[in-house]
Amino acid sequence: MKRLLSIEFQKIWKNRASRILTIGYFIILSFIAMIASIKFDIGNFKIHFAEMGIFNFPFIWHFNTWIASVLKFFLAIVIVSMIANEYTYGTLKQNLIDGMSKKEFILSKFLTIVAISAFSTLFIFVLSLVLGFTFSSYNEVGIVFSDLEYLVAYFVNLVGFFSLCLFLAVLIKRSAFALGFLFIWFLIEKISYSYFKFEVFNRSSRVDDVYSFFPLESIGNLLVEPFTRFSVIRTIQTTIGDNTIKDYSIHFSSILIVCIWVSIFIYASYKIIQKRDL
């Protein structure tokens, strides 16, 4: 396992584009602290995020993990390129010649995904502690370490999304086309969801229940946007007649659905590699 991870991280680090994207991703995550300085007005409403308590414990766990999950597309490019480069530079065939089995090849990619996701989760954990102890109005231990399930959801969110990227990269072999197909997949899910939700079934919750099993929708459902938890945002919603009540909690069923998709994506990737003439 250690040998497989060592091989993969050497490939990522020695590729200039992947190295820059990976470092850039974690630098951008560090800029979350800059959100505290954002101020703007919406009519009579004045919004200053720092004063709204975005870095208060335990809300910070939800806020930071959601922001970080949006930025995961930077690492998605690295994951897709990691597979595409295997075909472009012939390293996949060379690894197989050198004795690596196809099962070990897919395992090495999956372990890399898990390792990157785990490191990103640890990074967000440390960053949130620093920001929280700096800005939070609540520093009691019981409050600080409550709602840590958002970190679990964030980790599963990354593993699920990167596993999908791995599958598409293995299937299509070209990074640009794989990312393009990912975007098309995203549009298909969102457009069809909106059509059935608002045009066919008149806002029925049954549509949400069905789409919660779709790949990207299930991954996105792990972390619901946190902004509507702010009282000022809820006031704005009430003013414009939007009384939607959201469930912000983390559900085991949502995590289970994504874990099943991860298993499907990894197994499908292995079967493609196994049957493909390399």
MOVEN-V552254 format. One line per field, one symbol per residue. phi: phi as a letter, one per 30 degrees, with the letter a starting at -180 (. if undefined). psi: psi as a letter, one per 20 degrees, with the letter a starting at -180 (. if undefined). burial: # if it has 16 or more other C-alpha atoms within 10 Angstrom, else .. Layout:
BEGIN
phi: ???
psi: ???
burial: ???
END
This chain:
BEGIN
phi: .dddddddddddddceddddddddedddeddeddddcdbacbidcccbedddidcddceeddddddeddddddddddddddededdddciddddddddjdddddddddddddedddddddddddddddddddddcddbbdeddeccidddddddddedddddddddeddddcicddddddddddeddddddddddddcccchidddddddddcdedddddddbdecdddddddddddddciccdccccdccdddddeddddeddddddddddddcddc
psi: ghgghggghggghiogghggggghghghhhihhihhipprqncipppohhiikhjqqjhhggghhgghhhjihghhhggghhghhhggjjhghhhhhiiprhghghhhgghgggggggghggghggghgghgighqiojqghggkqkiihhghgghggggghhgggghggghipgghghghgggggggggghghghghhgjlkqihggggiiiqfhghghihoqqihjiphhghggghhjjokppqoirpphhgggghhghgggggghgghghhiqo.
burial: ...##..##.##.....##.##..##..#..##..#...........###..##############.##..################....#.........#.###########.###.##..##.###.##..##..#....#..#..######################.###..##.##......#...#..##.........#...###.############.#.....#.............#.#...##.###.##..##.###..#.....
END
